[in-house]
Amino acid sequence: MKIAEIQKMVMIPEERYDRMLESYDKAVNTTGKLVKEVSAMQAELDRRTIIENEAILLISKCRFLEAMELLATI
């Protein structure tokens, strides 16, 4: 084996460190995106829950048409 081939096979510590940092950055970016997506989904679920609870209240007061209109906004 030539020395150049051996050098290609073995990474020096700096290169290994740089690759670890790149991998970490990708993981952090992915996690941040997932957190934003989950937060948006939770906000939508909260909004729908509020509307559903208002509709239940309207139904309990026999205001069915208003409840149906409200539920149509979901």
VMD Tcl script that draws the C-alpha trace (Angstrom):
set ca {
  {0.00 0.00 0.00}
  {1.13 3.44 -0.80}
  {1.29 6.13 1.85}
  {-1.33 8.20 0.02}
  {-3.80 5.29 0.13}
  {-3.24 4.85 3.85}
  {-3.78 8.56 4.46}
  {-7.10 8.40 2.58}
  {-8.25 5.50 4.74}
  {-7.37 7.14 8.07}
  {-8.92 10.45 8.96}
  {-6.83 12.85 10.94}
  {-8.45 14.14 14.17}
  {-9.27 17.58 12.71}
  {-11.23 16.07 9.85}
  {-13.04 13.74 12.25}
  {-13.90 16.70 14.50}
  {-15.18 18.75 11.54}
  {-17.39 15.87 10.41}
  {-18.74 15.46 13.93}
  {-19.62 19.17 14.03}
  {-21.37 18.96 10.66}
  {-23.35 15.97 11.85}
  {-24.29 17.77 15.06}
  {-25.39 20.90 13.16}
  {-27.61 18.82 10.88}
  {-29.20 17.10 13.90}
  {-29.84 20.43 15.64}
  {-31.39 21.94 12.51}
  {-33.61 18.90 12.01}
  {-34.70 18.94 15.65}
  {-35.48 22.66 15.46}
  {-37.65 22.12 12.40}
  {-39.50 19.27 14.08}
  {-40.12 21.37 17.20}
  {-41.60 24.14 15.04}
  {-43.83 21.68 13.20}
  {-45.07 20.10 16.43}
  {-45.70 23.54 17.95}
  {-47.76 24.55 14.92}
  {-49.73 21.31 15.08}
  {-50.40 21.79 18.80}
  {-51.61 25.35 18.19}
  {-54.04 24.08 15.54}
  {-55.30 21.35 17.88}
  {-55.81 23.91 20.65}
  {-57.78 26.15 18.28}
  {-60.00 23.27 17.19}
  {-60.57 22.17 20.79}
  {-61.76 25.66 21.71}
  {-64.19 25.68 18.78}
  {-65.48 22.21 19.65}
  {-66.03 23.20 23.27}
  {-67.95 26.30 22.18}
  {-70.06 24.11 19.88}
  {-70.81 21.73 22.74}
  {-71.95 24.67 24.83}
  {-74.20 25.89 22.02}
  {-75.68 22.41 21.56}
  {-76.42 22.18 25.29}
  {-78.41 25.43 24.88}
  {-80.30 23.90 21.90}
  {-78.65 26.31 19.47}
  {-77.92 23.63 16.88}
  {-77.64 25.80 13.77}
  {-75.12 28.10 15.41}
  {-73.12 25.07 16.57}
  {-73.13 23.63 13.05}
  {-71.95 26.94 11.60}
  {-69.19 27.13 14.18}
  {-68.06 23.57 13.49}
  {-68.01 24.29 9.77}
  {-65.13 26.72 10.39}
  {-62.85 23.87 11.47}
}
mol new
graphics top color blue
foreach p $ca { graphics top sphere $p radius 0.5 }
foreach p [lrange $ca 0 end-1] q [lrange $ca 1 end] { graphics top cylinder $p $q radius 0.2 }
display resetview
